[in-house]
Amino acid sequence: MKIALTGVRGQLGWELARSLAPLGELLLWDRVMADLTRPATLDALVDHHKPDVIVNAAAYTAVDKAEDDAVTARLVNADSVDVLARAARRHSTMLVHYSTDYVFDGASSTPYREDAPTAPLNVYGQTKRAGELAIAASGCDHLVFRTSWVYATRGANFMLTMLRLAAKLDALKVVDDQTGAPTPARVLSNLSAHALAQAMRERAEGRFESGLFHLTTEGTTSWHGYASAMIEYARNVAPAGRVRAGHIEAVPSSAYPTRAARPRNSALDNSKFDRRFTLVRPHWWDALAQLLDERLEYDA
């Protein structure tokens, strides 16, 4: 099986390159090889390589910047996804794609199911939703995974930012009125690989059904709860003096105005994924502890 992976330099793409390796031959497409800001170039790339699977881990994820750069965000998150999906349909290729909790407005008091009405609050969410719709309209075989609060031991993300600040400051202020499930890229990539392997078996047996699935860790917390758990754990396992922050103050979102509005409730209902693939999703806290152990050992 030949698997083309876009966005290999990103935190999710980096993990997917490892998780997907046992499944077949990997074509690693970075931003130079597959430039999603130039959708018209992608047809020829797919036509030349004819992969059995395209895993699209590339995305425009600068949420605030997208408000002033909507053209580029749409090229990457919607227009290029449309081209990849139609190319996948043309070659009978499977497409795996990642979307976001930001397609919702966050007003629900319960976790969102896949069939809940979407109402993105910002350009990033709007363009990601457009990408979802393009895939559905293409008719290609696909798996679309909506996820939330992705982080890793590399790149730029909330975990690494908090650890850096906690080493410099005595106190931190963190938003406590936004709720979601912190999801490591490694967890997401491992679950994706197992789901893809099952999907390809289903295709070979003529019983595959395309679908949109929510895929996060188990449980939810606020950004404040996430930061507090992280820093308390780091304080207990890191070398003495590594963590200075002794107080994490909970503050409302209004304390940190952003260019793009964020959903207050980003909790996603994962029951559809659980029924289809019967895999075990770790609790957000257990997944965080594992990554913290690795990161703090690296920094020691």
N, C-alpha and C positions, 0 to 999 in steps of 0.2 A: 504494500500500500504506500502510495506517495502522498505525503502531507505537506502542503504549503502553509507556512506560518508567517503572518505579517506582524509588524510591531515587535520584533524580537529584542529590541534594546529597551523596551519598557519593562516595568516591574512584573506585569502579568506575562508578557511574551517571554521574558527571561525564564520564568518558572515553567511555562508551557514547553519550552524547548527541552527541558529535562523530563517532564512528565510524559510527553508524547513520543519520546525517542524509542521506547520499546515497541511501539505500534507499527513502525514502518520507516521508510526513507523520509527524512525531513529536508524540506527546502526552506532555508531560513531567509526570509525576505525582510530586510531592514528598510529604513526610510529611503535609502538610495535605490534599492532594488524595486521596491513597491511604494511609490510616492503617491499617497492618497490625496495630496493636494492637487494632483493632476489625474483625475479620473480617466481621461481618454487614453492614458498609457497602459491601463490595467488589462484591457481586453487582450492585447498582444502578448502580455506576460502569461496570462492564463492559457491562451491558445498555444503558446510555445511549449509550456511545461506540462499541460494537461494533468494536473494533480487529481488524485481520487478524492481528496479532502482539502478544503481551504479553511484554516482556522484564523479568523480575523481578530487579532488582539490589538490592532492599531486603532487609535481614537484621538480625537481632539478633546482633552480633558481639563484644560485651563478654564474652569467654570466662569470666573470673573472676567478674564480676558475675552472670552467668547462674546460677551455683551457688546464689545466694541470691534470684534473681528468675526462677525456672524458669517461672512462670506467663506472664510477659511474653515470655520467650524462645520458649515453645511457641506463643503467639498469633502471633508474627511469623514464626517459622521453619517452623511446621507447619500450624497451623489456617488462617492466611490463605493459605498456599500451596495447601491443599486447596480453599479457596473459589475461588481464581483458576483452578486446574486444572479444576474442575467447570464453571466459567463458560466457560472456553476450549473445553471439550468441547461445551457447549450451543450455542456460536456458531461451531463449526468453526474456532476460532482456534488459531494456533500459540503454544505457550508455551516461552520460553527461560528457564532457571532456573540459578542458581549454587549449588553445594554445596562441600564441603570435605574435605580430607584427614583432618579430625578425626573422620570416621565410622569410622576404623580405630584399632586400639589401638597401632600402631607396633611390634609385636613381630616383624614379618616381617624377614628378612635381605635381601630383594629388593624392588624397586619393586612397588607394589600394582597389580594389574589391576582392571578394573571389576567382575569377578565374584568377587573375593576376599571372604571373609566379613567382615562389618562387626562392630565391637565398640567403640563409642564409650566413651571414658574419662570424659567430662564431659557436662554438661547441654547445652552448645552442640552438641556432636557428636550427641547423642541427638536433639535437636530438628531438626537439619539432616537426619539420616537419616529422621526421620518425614516431613519434607517431600518427600524423594525418593520414599518409598513412596506418599504421597498422590498424587503426580503419576502414578506408574505405575498406580495403581488407578483413576484417573479415566478413563483411556482417551483423553485428549486427545493430539493431535499435539504432541510435545515434543522439545526438546534440553535435557539437563541436563549441565552442565559442572562437574565437581569440580576445584577448583584449590587452590593452597597459597601461603602466605606473601605475600599480596597487598600491594603498596605503591604509592605514587605520589608526585608532587612536591607534593601538597597533602594536607591531612587529618592524621590521627594514625597513624603507622606506624613500623616499625623503622628504616628508612633515615633519616627526619627526626629521630628520637630520637637515633640514633648521631651524626649530624652535629652536632646541638646539644651533646651531651655532649663530643664530641671538640674542640669549640671552647672548652670551659670547663675540662676536666680534663687532667692530664698522662698519666694511665693509666686504662684501662677493664678491666673484667672481663666476659667474655661466655661464655655457655654453649656448650660444644663437643660435647655428646652428644645433640643433636637434629639430624636431617638432613632436608633438604627442598630444594625448588626455589623460590628467590625469584622471584616473578612480578609484573611491573609491571601495574597496571590497564590501562595503554595497550596493552600486548601482548595482554592478555586480551580487551579490547574490540575491537581490530582483527581478531583471529582469529575472534571471535564474529560480527562483522558479515559476514565472508566466508563463514563456515559457514552463517549464516542465509540469505544470498543464494542459496547452493547449495540449501539445504533448501527454499526457496520455489519454486525452479525444479523441484525433484523433486516437490513437491506438485502443481504445475501439470501435470506430465507423468504424475501418478498412480503414482509409484514411490518416494514418501517412506517412510522407516522411522524411527520415533521411536527415541531412544537415549540412554544415559548414557555420557558420555565423560570421560576425564581430560584436563585441559588446563593445562599449566604450561610454563615455559621448559624448555630442554634442560639436562641435567646436574643435579647436586646438590651441596650444600655444607652445612656446619654454620652455626649462627648466628655462631659465632666466625669461620669462614672468610668468611662474608658481610660481617661487620663489618670484618675485617682488609683485605679487598680494597677495600671502600668507602673506608676511611680512608686507605689508601695512595694510592689514586687521587686522592682529594680533596687530599691533601698535595701532590701533584705539579702539580695544575692550579689550586688555589685561591690567592688572594693570600697572600704571605708572612705568617706568623703567624696565619692563619685557623684552622689545625688545630694544636692544642696536643698532643693525645694522641700519645705516642711509643711506648707499649707497650700491647698488647691481650692481656691474660692469659686463657688458656683455663681455664674452670672447669666443674664438673659442674652438672647441673640442681639438685642439692641445695643449691647455694650460693644459689639464689634460689627458695625455696619459694613456690608459687603456690596459690591457692584451688582451681583446677581442674588436674587432671593433664593433661599433654601427651603425645602420641605421640612416641616416640624416633625412629621412622623414618616420615617423611612423604613419602618418594619415591613418585611415581605413574608408572605405565607409560602412556605416551601413544600407544602404537602403534595402538590402535583409532582414535583421532582422526586420526592421520597417514594411515592407510589410507583412511578415509572421505572426508576433505576435501583431502588432498594439498597442505597448506599448509606453509610453512616456519616452524617455531618457533625463535626465537633462543636462543642459549645464555644462561644466567642472567647471566654476566659481561658479555657484550656489551650486553644489555638494561640492566643496571645502569649501565654506563659512559655510555650514551646519556642516561639520566635524570639522572645526576650532572652531566653537562655542562650540561644545561638548568637544573638547580637551582642549581648553583654560579654560573652566569652571572647568574641572577636575583638571587642574594644579593650579587653583587659590588658 
